[in-house]
Amino acid sequence: MVIVSRSNPQVKELASLKEKKYREQSGAFLVEGEKMVRECIASGMNVRRLIVREDREGETYGLPAIVLGADAFRAATDTISPQGIAAEVELPRCAVRPPRKNCIFLDGVSDPSNVGAIVRTAVAAGYEELYLADCADPFSPKSVRASMSGVFYARLMRGDRETLLSALEGVALIAADMEGENIFSFTPPKQFALCIGNEGNGLSQAVFARATHRVRIPMDARTESLNAAVSAGIMMYQLNQKTFE
């Protein structure tokens, strides 16, 4: 059966997943686009059901599916130019625990696109554990898209700062700081957490005060700062470069 009405309860339920409070209530988030859906399935994430537009009705990968007319599909999904396939995926629940390897601490990163881009780069650069304090939801549609499958492979631990910092007890905290040591001449400790702060205000006092090291990216005098995700990416690779030697 093809559902064509935007006011259908199932369409409304799927559309509600664009908002954080409904994602938390239902325990699910949306993954949109053919490539992302394929990678989501391949990663082993728990896909509750696929959402397919009627012109792609047969593409269900052997999973439970709901078929929507074009208008209903646009209402249920978030992308401006939808590809006709999406997935309702169970939210991973990652208990806060001490890191097993080098990790990332995101402190108040508020732009969902930055959060997603950082998650994407973190996984590529060998950091699979991320601690998120007071950040944009990594499972929002914008963040999921920006992560380009990173959210399927990263362990994303969320909580208040004190709880997250407690899990990092004994781990060196490297703060991204404009007044810090040049990161390209800095020798990182054996195990560390790279701390990235809010786009406008930087790291919170609670995190900054506990930092054991402070590093900066040298820049041309005409440049005031770099985008948070760009800065994080440069630092992640520089600090973890031995992984790729």
C-alpha positions as MATLAB code, in Angstrom:
seq = 'MVIVSRSNPQVKELASLKEKKYREQSGAFLVEGEKMVRECIASGMNVRRLIVREDREGETYGLPAIVLGADAFRAATDTISPQGIAAEVELPRCAVRPPRKNCIFLDGVSDPSNVGAIVRTAVAAGYEELYLADCADPFSPKSVRASMSGVFYARLMRGDRETLLSALEGVALIAADMEGENIFSFTPPKQFALCIGNEGNGLSQAVFARATHRVRIPMDARTESLNAAVSAGIMMYQLNQKTFE';
ca = [
       0.000    0.000    0.000;
       1.236    3.448   -0.917;
       0.604    6.182    1.651;
      -0.042    9.480   -0.089;
      -1.318   11.774    2.670;
       1.053   14.052    4.580;
      -1.326   13.822    7.540;
      -1.081   10.039    7.794;
      -0.003    9.082   11.367;
       3.010    7.135   10.147;
       4.174   10.076    8.033;
       3.756   12.405   11.000;
       5.681    9.995   13.207;
       8.585    9.892   10.773;
       8.526   13.676   10.312;
       8.728   14.144   14.074;
      12.176   12.514   14.049;
      13.545   15.789   12.697;
      13.243   17.114   16.266;
      15.484   16.005   19.109;
      12.767   15.476   21.719;
      10.885   13.088   19.443;
      14.067   11.230   18.529;
      14.675   10.694   22.227;
      11.070    9.623   22.821;
      11.004    7.127   19.978;
      14.630    6.038   20.297;
      15.192    6.450   16.577;
      16.689    8.812   14.000;
      16.505    9.238   10.237;
      19.147    8.326    7.694;
      18.500    9.712    4.215;
      19.897    8.992    0.773;
      20.859    5.837   -1.088;
      24.558    5.787   -0.166;
      23.934    6.578    3.500;
      21.219    3.920    3.789;
      23.473    1.280    2.219;
      26.334    2.173    4.565;
      23.989    2.195    7.545;
      22.839   -1.338    6.753;
      26.408   -2.514    6.122;
      27.571   -1.066    9.461;
      25.195   -3.310   11.376;
      23.037   -0.524   12.794;
      19.550   -1.632   13.831;
      17.294   -0.439   10.989;
      13.675   -0.514   12.110;
      12.260    0.064    8.647;
      13.018    1.664    5.321;
      11.035    4.593    3.953;
      10.824    4.418    0.168;
       9.155    6.650   -2.370;
       6.691    4.809   -4.579;
       8.949    5.046   -7.650;
      11.554    3.022   -5.707;
       9.132    0.570   -4.125;
      11.180   -2.536   -4.846;
      14.388   -1.294   -3.206;
      13.939   -2.572    0.334;
      17.144   -4.635    0.855;
      14.981   -7.347    2.377;
      13.994   -5.067    5.296;
      10.559   -3.975    6.546;
       9.482   -0.924    4.553;
       6.836    1.748    4.286;
       6.014    3.096    0.813;
       5.104    6.776    0.469;
       3.874    8.942   -2.351;
       6.173   11.788   -3.411;
       4.422   14.453   -1.339;
       4.254   12.276    1.770;
       7.920   11.337    1.356;
       8.938   15.012    1.238;
       6.949   15.623    4.414;
       8.569   12.718    6.250;
      12.181   13.498    5.321;
      14.472   16.494    5.750;
      16.546   16.875    2.599;
      15.556   19.514    0.045;
      16.093   17.132   -2.888;
      15.331   13.670   -1.456;
      16.640   10.617   -3.297;
      13.570    8.548   -2.557;
      14.958    6.280    0.136;
      15.529    6.723    3.862;
      15.717    4.606    6.991;
      14.356    4.783   10.504;
      17.283    3.641   12.631;
      17.478    2.832   16.332;
      19.486    5.359   18.336;
      22.651    3.774   19.709;
      22.871    4.060   23.499;
      26.522    4.368   24.461;
      27.196    4.312   28.192;
      29.917    6.693   29.327;
      33.162    4.810   29.953;
      36.908    5.570   29.989;
      38.485    5.686   26.525;
      40.409    2.739   25.163;
      42.446    4.828   22.718;
      42.985    8.480   21.911;
      39.660   10.273   21.823;
      37.833   13.548   21.177;
      36.039   15.761   23.692;
      33.541   18.175   22.127;
      32.706   20.968   24.541;
      29.644   22.964   23.523;
      30.003   22.615   19.731;
      26.644   24.032   18.719;
      26.480   23.760   14.933;
      25.097   20.334   13.894;
      27.052   20.453   10.645;
      30.279   20.973   12.595;
      29.447   18.107   14.938;
      28.785   15.806   11.983;
      31.919   16.892   10.125;
      34.051   16.340   13.234;
      32.578   12.867   13.724;
      33.319   12.065   10.078;
      36.939   13.184   10.343;
      37.417   11.555   13.744;
      36.536    8.127   12.398;
      38.757    8.655    9.355;
      41.671    9.784   11.551;
      41.441    6.846   13.941;
      39.387    8.293   16.800;
      36.309    6.172   17.388;
      35.383    7.455   20.859;
      33.895   10.934   21.208;
      32.591   12.630   24.341;
      29.962   15.319   23.726;
      29.116   17.861   26.416;
      26.336   20.364   25.689;
      26.682   19.911   21.925;
      24.294   19.860   18.990;
      22.640   16.466   18.626;
      24.882   14.227   16.491;
      21.762   12.380   15.300;
      19.975   15.423   13.896;
      19.425   15.225   10.124;
      22.077   17.899    9.399;
      24.659   16.247   11.609;
      24.003   12.766   10.220;
      24.390   14.064    6.658;
      27.618   15.913    7.532;
      29.037   12.812    9.193;
      28.792   10.850    5.945;
      28.361    7.527    7.808;
      30.666    8.501   10.681;
      27.817    8.227   13.196;
      27.474    4.546   12.284;
      31.016    3.770   13.417;
      31.806    6.238   16.209;
      31.058    5.631   19.872;
      29.281    8.856   20.837;
      29.054    9.351   24.582;
      26.872   12.200   25.795;
      26.377   13.614   29.262;
      27.132   16.542   31.559;
      30.708   17.833   31.677;
      31.535   16.460   35.101;
      30.407   12.946   34.207;
      32.362   12.990   30.965;
      35.456   14.504   32.568;
      35.323   11.865   35.288;
      35.507    9.183   32.605;
      38.690   10.861   31.359;
      40.385   10.788   34.757;
      44.087   10.126   34.221;
      43.912   10.907   30.485;
      45.870   13.937   29.239;
      43.533   16.671   27.977;
      44.859   18.638   25.011;
      43.004   21.934   24.666;
      42.670   23.715   21.339;
      43.753   27.213   22.379;
      44.877   30.247   20.342;
      47.601   30.893   22.933;
      48.858   27.314   23.048;
      51.988   25.631   21.730;
      52.433   25.243   17.985;
      50.816   21.886   17.282;
      53.318   21.075   14.537;
      56.210   21.048   17.034;
      54.204   19.509   19.879;
      54.850   15.927   20.973;
      51.595   14.401   22.244;
      51.466   12.083   25.259;
      50.840    8.395   24.772;
      47.111    8.685   25.459;
      45.101   11.864   25.180;
      41.752   13.496   24.591;
      41.707   16.371   22.109;
      39.275   19.023   23.398;
      37.410   21.202   20.898;
      35.308   24.091   22.186;
      32.310   26.130   21.116;
      32.572   27.934   17.773;
      32.354   31.415   19.327;
      33.411   31.007   22.948;
      35.950   28.223   22.876;
      36.313   25.728   25.699;
      34.342   26.029   28.911;
      36.245   26.983   32.037;
      35.614   23.533   33.509;
      37.413   21.826   30.620;
      40.065   24.504   30.078;
      41.085   24.400   33.745;
      41.726   20.660   33.577;
      43.710   20.754   30.361;
      47.209   19.358   30.729;
      48.375   20.714   27.359;
      47.328   23.585   25.090;
      47.988   23.688   21.363;
      47.260   26.026   18.493;
      47.348   25.957   14.706;
      49.682   28.690   13.404;
      47.928   31.017   10.976;
      48.609   33.989    8.748;
      48.196   37.233   10.693;
      45.275   38.204    8.474;
      43.276   35.165    9.589;
      41.560   35.370   12.959;
      40.420   31.775   13.259;
      39.424   28.606   11.456;
      36.110   26.794   11.363;
      35.783   24.420   14.337;
      35.505   21.328   12.151;
      38.502   22.359   10.024;
      40.620   23.075   13.109;
      39.601   19.790   14.682;
      40.508   17.893   11.516;
      43.987   19.395   11.254;
      44.689   18.704   14.915;
      43.332   15.172   14.830;
      45.612   14.137   12.006;
      48.661   15.941   13.353;
      48.317   14.401   16.815;
      47.567   10.913   15.524;
      49.912   10.910   12.546;
      51.923    7.902   13.754;
      48.806    5.802   13.170;
      49.291    6.315    9.428;
      53.082    6.042    9.182;
];
